[in-house]
Amino acid sequence: MKRQRIWALLLAIALLLSACSPAAQVTAPETERAAEEAITEAVTQAATEAAQTEKEETKADPDTEGTVSFTDSVGRTVEIPTQIKRLAPSGHLAQMILYSIDPDRLIGWGSLPNEIAQKYIPKEYVDLPEFGAFYGAKADLNVEALLGANPQIVIDLGQVKGDEMAAELDALQEQIGIPVIFIEAELDTMKEAYATLGVILQEEERTALLGNYVEETLEMAKDNLVVLTEEQKLKVFYGEGDTGLQTNPPQSIHAEVINLVGGINVAEMPQGSGAGMNEISIEQLLGWDPDVILFGPDSIFETVSEDPLWQEIRAVQEDKYYEIPIGPYNWMGRPPAVNRVLGIRWLGNLLYPDVFDYDMKEETKIFYDLFYRYELTDQEVEELLSRSTLKAE
């Protein structure tokens, strides 16, 4: 409508100019002055409306809204759009957190959801392009695919990855010509990460729900740790891989959930041996004598009871071994994102059901609805927990 009025005004100007042309009928001086004043007024009005229209259209376009200075978690000050509608996550962890806020803003994946995850993610999102790893030792970024999807910003979330992280992010930003920011998002900073994302994405209400759930889970675990005595605490072994003998020691982010719920991670490894997937022998495991064994998905949970070597382990003899649930992702921390929050509720309830006392099936439904926007059926919950609950006596 505004454009139509502007064209009408311009037409009126043209007619007035025609009336004042030499070829037009000669008029009295007063009439000429009136015509000139009318022309001036019409031009002013048209220019004003044109400027207002441009201003409003610019305001509605997120790409021309302007920028704001943002200081990220490694101290970099970056100019980012004030209205972010199209963003690229840097990898697994970032895309999980950002998906939980608003999947419609994602323009692609750092890593495509696998077949298990795709069950819980609508096809319209699964079909988004994949960009690869953005930086680091395994960087395989497809810059052409990234730029083709036209993101306004790249957001990285997770742990601070060394002293060179700021320089690496600056180099990536210069390479792709798009703002790149990092927000620390470990379990103890997850609520703050959600709050920060809520501000820059203008989703404060949604991120408050998510951040508060994380905080409530962590506080619940801390309160329950006070109740547990040292005598009650169980020794836990976390085994992965084809043999079940690759383990994650206490310092591993992938095993952090064990510590948080009061389990004693038996896999004490020598200094400098790494923080995950460390190979051990069955003899070491016999010596550690865990009360409970947790197997990662796709390990030896199904066959361990038939293996003569594993039959020597007390936890196997007593049927105190379980498979960590998976879907969309491993609940213990592969990747180490918001899936670990559900892992805290699951493992606490598994190890100490009298202390972490709640209905795990209902907790699972709540989490999936809140973080994955997926409504689980009773059957789906049963399937998720079928290998990871207390066995009947």
N, C-alpha and C positions, 0 to 999 in steps of 0.2 A: 504493500500500500504506500509506503513512504516513497519508493522509487516512482510510482505512478504520479504522485503529487509533484515530485521534482520535475518529471517530464512535462507535466501540465504547465508548471511555472516557466520552464524553458520555452515552451510553445508560446506562451503569452508574451515573453520577452521578444521572441522572433516577430510576432505580429506588431508589437509596439515599434520595434526597430524599422519594420517595413513602413509603418505609418509615418515615420520621421525621415524617410529616405527622400533624396532630391526628386525622385520620380513620383513621389506621393503628392497629394493635394497640399497647397500652401496653406498654413494655418496661422492664426494669430500668435504673437509672442507668448501670451499667457497659456495658450493651449500647448505650445511647444515645451514650456517649462513644466507644466503638469505631466506631460508625457515623459520627460526626462526623469522627473521625480518618481514616477510610477516604475520606470525601467530600473532605476537605482534600488528601489524598495524590493522589486521582484528578484533582482540579482542577489541582493543581500539575503532574502528569505530562502532562495534556492541554495545558496552556498551554505547557509546555516543548517538546513535540513540535510544536505549532502554530508556535511561534516558529522552531524549527529548520527546519521545512518551508518557511516563508516565506523564511528566510534562503537556503536552497539554491535555491529557485525564483528569487529575486532574483539570485543569483550566476549562474544559467544564462541570465538575460535580459540581453543586451548593453546594452539601453536603461537598465537600472537598476543597472549595475555601478558607476557613479560616473564621476568625471572626474579628469584629471590636467592640470597646467599645462604648456603647450608654448610655447616661444618660437620664432617662425618667423624666416625669413631677412630680414625687414625690421624685426625687433625687437619685434614684437607678442606679448604673452603672452595666450594663449587657452586657456580650459578646454575640453579635448576628451575624448571618451569613451575610457575605458581599453580597451574592447572595440569595435572598429570593424568592423561587418559590412556596412554600407550606406553607400557614399560616392558623391558626385557630383564628377566631374572638371570643371575650369573651361573646358576647351577641347581642341583637337587635341593639343597637346603633353602636357598632363596625362593625357588619356585613353590615349595610347599607352604612357606609362610605367606607369600604374596597371594597364592591361590586361596588361602583361608580368608583373606581380606576381601578380595574381589577378582574372581577369575576373568571377568570381562575386560580387565585392563591388560592382561597378558597378551603379548603379540607373538609369543613363541616360548620355547623351552631351551634351557641350557642342555638338558638331557631328556629325551622323550620318555614319558611314563612307560614302564614295562608292562607286560601282559597282565600281571597281577593287579597293578595299579589302575589299569584301564577299566577294570570292572567298576571302579568307583568314580570315574571321571567321564563326563559326557563327551561323546564323539566330537562335538564341535570344538572342544579344547584339545583333545588328543590329536586332532588333525593339524594343529598349529605347527609351524616350522621349527626345526631343531637347529641350534646355533653351535653347539659344542662347548668345550671348556673355554672360559674367557681368558684366563691367565694361569700361570703356575707351570709346574713341571709337565703336566699333561695337557697343556693348552692346545686345542685344535679348533679354534674359533673360525667359523665360516663367516667372514666379514660380509661377503656378498649377500648371504641369506639374512644376516642381521639387518643390514642397511635396506634390503628389499622390503622388510617388514615395517620399516619406518618408526622405530621407537623414539620416544622423547627422552628417555633416560634408561640407564642400566643400573640395577640395584643389586649389590652383593650383600649377603648376610651370613653370619656365623662367627667363627673364631678369628682373632687377629692372627695373620699368617706370617709372622716374622717381621724383622726390622725393615725389610725392603718393600713391604706391602704398599706403602704410600707411593713410592716411586713407580711400582708396577702399575698401580691404578692410574697414575698420571700418564704413563706411557700408553696404556690402553685407551684412555680418553683422547689423547692426541691422535692415536692411530685411527679411531673410528669417528672422531668429530662429534661425539655425543656425550653429555654429562654422565659420569660414572661415580657412584657414591657407595660407601661401605658403612653398614650399621652392625655393630656387635650384637650377636643374638645367641649367647649361650643360655643354659637353663636359668642361671641366676640373673641374667640381664634380659630375658625374653620379654618380660612385661614392659620394660623400658623401650625395647625395640619396637614392640607393637604400638606403644604410645607415640614414638617418633614417627613411625609410618602413618599413624592416624592423622598426625598434623600435616605431613607433606602430601598425603593423598586425600586429605579432608574427609576422613572416615573415622573420626574420633569415637563415635558411638559403637561401631562395629569392633574396632581394635580394643576398646575398653572391655568388651565382653570376653574377647580372646585372652587378653593380658590378665584379666582378673581370674580366669579359669586356671591359667598357668600358676599364678601366685597362690591361689587357694590350694592347688595340688602340692606345691612345694611346702607350704606352711603345714598342711596336713601331715606330710611325711616327717617334717621336723618335730612336730608335736608327738607323733607316734614313736619316734626314736627315743624320746625322753622316757617313754613308758617301758621300752624294751630293756631287759637286763642283759648283761654280758653272757649269762648262761643261756638265755633264750636265743641269742643270735646264731644263725645257721651259716655253716661254711658252704660256699657256692662255687661251682666251676662252670665257666661259660665256654663251651666247645663249638668250633665251627669247622668247615671244610669237609672233604671226602672221608677223612679218618676220624673227625671229631676231636682231633688233638691239636688244632690251632686255637689259641686262646687269647683273650683280651685281659691284660692285667689291670690292677686297680687304677693305675694312672691313665688308662685308655678312656677316651670320651665315649667309646662304644660300650663300655661297661660301667659307666658312671651311675646308672640306675641302681645297680647292686649296692653301691655304697649309700645311696640316698635313702634306701628303704631299710637299712640296717643289716644287710647281708655281709658276710666276710668273704671277700674274693680271695680264693686260695692261690691264685696264679701270681705269686710273687716272682718277678723276673729280675735278672741282673740289671744293673744300671746300664743304660745305653742299648738295651736289647730291642727297643721299639715299643710302640704303644698299642699294638694290635696285631692279631693274626700271627702270634708267636708260636712256633712249632715246639711241642713238648713230647715226651715219651709216655707210654702207658705206665712205666715204673714211677715217673714223677707224679702222675695222677694217683697211683696207689698210695704213695707216700703222703700226699696231701689229704687223702681220705675225706672228700667232700660229703656233706649231708644231702646236698641237692645238686643235680646237674641240669644245666640249661643248654640245649642244643639250638644252634642257629638253623634257620630254614635251609632245606636242601643239604642237610648233614646226614648223620647216621641214626636219627631217632627211630626209624622204622625197624632197623636191623640190629640195634645195639644189644638187645636181650638175647640174641642168638650167637653173639660173638664171644668165644671162650675167653679172650683177653679181658673184655669188658665185664664179663660175668664175675670177675674177681672184685670189682668195685662195689663197695657196700651200697651206694646210692642206687645202683642198677639192681642189685639183689632185693632191695626194699621198694622197688618201683618208685623211687623219688627222682625221676628224670622226666623232663618236659621239653616240648619244642616251643620256641618263642613264636608268638603269633606274627603273621605277616599279612598285610593288606591295609591300605595300599603299600605300606612299607614295614620293614622290621621294627617291631615296637621297642626294641632295646636301643636302636640307634644307628641303623644303616639306611639312610643317612642320619646323622645326629641332629634331627630337627624337632618339630613339635610332636612327632610320633613318640618321642621319649616321655612326654608328659603322660600319655596313656600307659606307657610302659611302667611308670612309677606306680600307678594305680593297680595295674595287673600284677606286677611282681610282689608288691607289698601284700596284696590280698592272697597271693599264692603261698608266700613264705610264712606270713603271720596273720591268718584269717581272723583270729580273735582280736587283733589290734587294728588292722586295716579292715574294719568290719563294715562292708557294704555289699550290695548286689553288683557283682562285676558285669553281669549281662546288661544291666541298666546303665552302668557307667560307660560301657562300650557304646551303647546307642547314643548317649548324650554327646560323647566326644565326636563320633562320626558326623552327627548332625551339625555340631558347632564348627568343627574345623574342616571337614570335607564336604559339607552340605549334602550329605548322603544319609537317607533314612534306612537303617538296617531292618531287615525282617528278623523274626525270632530264629528262623532257620539259619540265616546268615550269621547271626551271633553265635549260635551253637557250633557252626563250622569253624569260625574264627578261633574259638576257645577249646575246640575238641581235643587238642593235643597238649593243652597248656593249663589244665585244671587238675585239682587234686583227684587222684584215682580212688575209686571206691575201695574201702577196706575189705 
